Amino acid sequence: MKSIIICAAKTGGHIFPALSFAEEALKNNYKITFLGTNTDLEKKVFAQNESIDFIKFELDGFRGKSITQKLIFLIKLPLIFFQILSIIVSRKISSVVCFGGFITVPVGFASIVSFRRLYLHEQNSVVGSSNRLLSIFAKKMFTAFPVSENKKYFFIGNPANTQNKKAIDIYQNDNLNILITGGSQGADFINKNIPTVLNTLNIKLNVIHQCGLGKIQNVSNYNQEINASIFEFIDNLDEYINWCDFAICRCGAGTLSEISQKKRGMIMIPLPKSIDNHQYFNALFYEKNNQGKIFQEKHSLDSFSNLLRSIIDENIYEDWKKEEPPIDHSRAASLMLSEIHKDNAAI
């Protein structure tokens, strides 16, 4: 049985694709050690996954942090590096697969020093800092967007949850169904402003709103015209995607790929301060493929209201349902594993 390390940190955009790949590897008799950090999301997710050996490290990010936080990061890095090196050697790890986030830096360099094959997956349309740094040494880089023609890069999609589950049984009426999500961490702009805008439409709606862990008190009130259910976190988001007519969402690659795969359109609101503005470029790809519209926070809420009215009044959301996804994410995990298996078999 081949033993591999999979690592991802902090956000659902990194963690969930890594988990989907881990599940595919487990089905194919790989032994998995999953390295991550100690965020609330990771605690919640791995408490439900007893088949995966999860090891956590207390490590925060680097870019966008204060000088003090950067110093703490640099002090912790060597210690964590040697801990990971010990895990690689003691568990006879053959390959290391990194899905982005700051934890991948010490993990990636430990794989290089120990002469283990290093594989990377980039979920976003702009290659992240850690993946850029490690790509020189990686055996292969898998991508969810067509970001490069380099022969080392394999455009395979995003190993997100793409199971074809039934729609959730909730609000069975003739109202329009809208799913609102700011991603696993939530989005203050969405929590505060989207209920307010929907209230001004004076349309009967059914709304499911995922607001982020610990942020339910930040969601503005919906009026009586709207049947709204607010959740901090939704485990079975795919069932709500199937339920909705369209979504209003942040632009993390995992969120967009899941909604796209299920042929639902999106009003995409990029996080303005996302590193390298990657959320905007993620959204731009799907907008160009007629799977949604971009709304930027710098624009007025009146313009957002007008956009919503046009999508609803002109039934644009029905046109979005007819569009084939520009990427087939359902095969991403198996394609990744197939390439890794080829390299293992060649030894």
N, C-alpha and C positions, 0 to 999 in steps of 0.2 A: 504494500500500500504506500503510495507516494504521500509525503507530508509537505504541505505548503503553508506559508504564512499569507494571510490577507490583511491589509490594514486600511483604515479609513478613519476620519476624525470629524467630530463635532456636529456637522449638519446632515440632515436627511439626504441632501444632494450627493454627499459622499457615501454615507452609510448604507442607504437602501440599495444602490447598484452593487455595492460590495457584498451585501447580504444575498442578493439574487444570484450573484456569481457563486457565492459560497454554497448555496443550496444546490446549484447545478453540479458543483464539484463533489459535494457529498453523495449525490445520486450516482456519481461515477467512481465511487470508492476512493476518493482522496480524503486524507485526514487533515482537518482544518485547525489552525491556530489563528485566531482573529485578534489583532492588536489595535487598540483604540485609546481613547481618553475617557474621562470620567464624567461626561456631561449627563444631564437628566435624561436626554433622549436615548443615549446609549444604555443607561441603566434600565430604562423601560423596555427597550427593544431586546436586549440580551437576556433579560429575566424570562422572556418568552421563548428563547432559543437554547434549550438545554443540550442540543446536539453539537453546538459550536463552543469550543473552548475559548472563552474571551478573557484576554489579559489587558488590563487598563494601566495607563501611565498618566500621571498628573503633569500635563504639559499643555500650555496655552499657545496661541499663535504669536507671530512676529510682526508681519506687516500691519500697519495701522494701529499699533500698540504704543503705549507711552515708553519713555526711555527706561523707566524702572522695570516694566513688564518685559522689555526686550532683554535687559540684563539678566533677569530671572530665567528667561528662555535659554540664553547662552550658557548660564551656569548649569542648568539641568541637563542640557543636551549631551555632554560627554558621559554622564552617569547612565542616562537612558540608553545611549548607544551601546555601552558595554553590557547592559542588561539584555538588550535585544540580541547582541552577538552571542551571548550565552544560550539564549533560547534557540537560536538557529543551529548552533552546534549540538546542544544536548538533545534536541528533538529530531536531529538528522533531516532538517528541512532541505528540500530539493529546489524549490522555487519560491520567490517572493512576489506578490501581486499587490500593487499600491493603487489606491483609488483617490489620491489627492488629500489635501489637508496637511497641517504642519507635522503630524506624527510620521508622515511618510519620509521626511528628511532623514532622521536617524535610522529608520527601518531600511530605507533605500541604501544608505551608505554602509550599514552593517551587512547587507546582502553583497555589496560590491567587495568589501574587505574579505568576506568569507567565501568569495568565488561562487555564490549562488546566482542562478539566473534571475534577473529582475525584469518584471513586466509592469507596465503602467496603463492605467485607464484614465482618459480625460473626458469628463462629462460635458464640459462647456465648449462654446465656440471659440474661446480664447484660452490657450494653454496656460494653466496656473503656474505660480512661481515654483512650487516644489517639483512639479512635473518637468518644467523647463530645465531646472537644475539637474534632475536625475536622468533626463532623456538621453544625454550623451552616453551613459553607461547601460541603458536598458537594452534588453534583447529585442523587445517589441513594445510599441506604444499603440494602444487601442483607443479609438476616438468615437464620440457620439455625433460629431459633426465632421464634414469634410474639411479639416483644417490644414492639411499638408499633403503634398505628393511624394514626400520622402518615403522610400521603400520600407523603412522601419515602421511607418505609421499604417495601421489597419483600421479603416473606417467601417465599424461594425454596428454602431448604434449604442444605446444605453441599456444595460441590464437592469432595468427597473421592473416593477411589478406589472406585467402585461397579461395576467390571466383574464380569461373572458368570463367573469362572474356575472350573475344576474344583478339587476338594479335593486337597490335597497327598497324595502316596502314601507314607504312613508309618504304622507300627504298625497293620497290618491284622489286627485281632483283635476280640473281642467286648467289650473293655473300654470304659468311658466315656471320651470324649475331652474334655479340658479345655484351653482356651487361657488363658494367664496373661500379662498385659501391663501394665506400668506406664507405657506410652507411650514415646515416643522417648527421653525422658531417664531412664526407669526410675523405680522407686519403692522406697525403702529398706524401707518398711513391708511391701510386698508381697514383696520379695525375701527378707526375713528371716522373715516369719511365715506366709506361705501354704504353703510346703513343710511346715512344722511341723504346721500344722492338717491338711493332707491326709494326712500320715503317721498321725495319730491315728485316721483313719477306718477303717483296716484294710480298704480296698477296693482291688481291682486297677484301676488307672487308667493312661491314657496322657496325658501332660502335655507341652505345648509352652510354654516359659517365655521370654518376651522380657524381659530384665532391664535394658536400657539400656547405652549405650556406656561401656566401662570399668568395669562394675559386676558382672561375672560372678563375681568372688571374693566378693561380698557375699551370694550366694544360699545359703541354708541347704540342707543335704543332703536329698535325697529318699531314702526307704527302698526296699528291694528289691521291695516290692509295686507300686511305681510305675515305669512306663517314662517317664523324663523326658529331654527334650532341651532344653538351655538355650542361648539365643542372645542376644548383646548387642543385635543389631538384625535385624529381618526385613524384607527388601525386598518380598517378595510376601505380605504379611500377609493379604490377602484369600483366598488359597488355604488358609491355616490357619484362617481364620474359617469357611470352608465345611467344613473337616475336623472342627471341634469340635462337641460337643453343646451346650456353653455356654461363656461366657468369664468370667474374673475379672479386673477391670480398673480402672484409674483412669478418671476421668470427663471427660477432655478431649473437646471436641465432635467432633473428627475420629474418635477411637476409637469413641465411641458411635454416630455416624452410620454408620460402616462396618459395625459388628456388627448394628445395627438393620436396615440395608438388606438384609442377607443372612439376615434372619429367625432370628437366634440370640439367645438370652436372655443376660442378664449379671448377675453379682453386681458391683455398682458400688461402689467404695471411693473417695469423694471425697478430694482432697488438702485437709486441714483448713485450710491456710494459703493456699489459692488466693485471688487478689485478688477482693474482693467476694463471696467464697464461691461463685463462679460454678460450680465443679465440682459442688457439692451441687445447685444448681438445674438444671444440665444433667441430672443423674441423676434428679431428681424428675420431670422431664417424661417420661422414658422409663418410670419406675416407674408413673406414673399411667396410662400407655398399655400396661401389662402386658407390658413387655419386659424386666423384670428386677426385682431387689431391691437396695436400698441397704444397705450396711453401713458404719458410721462407726468410725473408728479409736479413738474414745473408749470404745467398747464392748469387752467382754472377748473373748478368743479362743475361750472356751467358747461364747459366744453365736454366734460365727461358725461354729464347728463344728456347732452345732445347726441353724443356717440351712442349711448345706451338706447335712447329713443329710436334712433335710426336702425339699429340692429334688431330691435323688437318690432317696430312698425313695418319694416321692410322684410321681415322674416329672414334676415341675413344668416341667423344662426342655423336655419334649415339648410342653407347652401353649404355651410361649414360641415354639416353631417355627411354630405355627399362626397367630400374630398377624401381621396386616399392619402394616408400618412406618407410624408416624404421619406421617412426612414422606417424600416421594419425592425422595431426594437425587440420583438419577441424572440429573435434568434441570437441576440447579442451575447448572452452568457454562454450558449453552446459554441458559438464561433470562437470566442476567447479560449474556452477550454480546449477546443480542438487544436488550436495553434500551440498551446502550451503542451498538450499531450504529444504532438508531433515532435517537439523539442525533447521531451522526456524519453520518447521511444528511440530517438536517434543516438542516445548515449550508449 
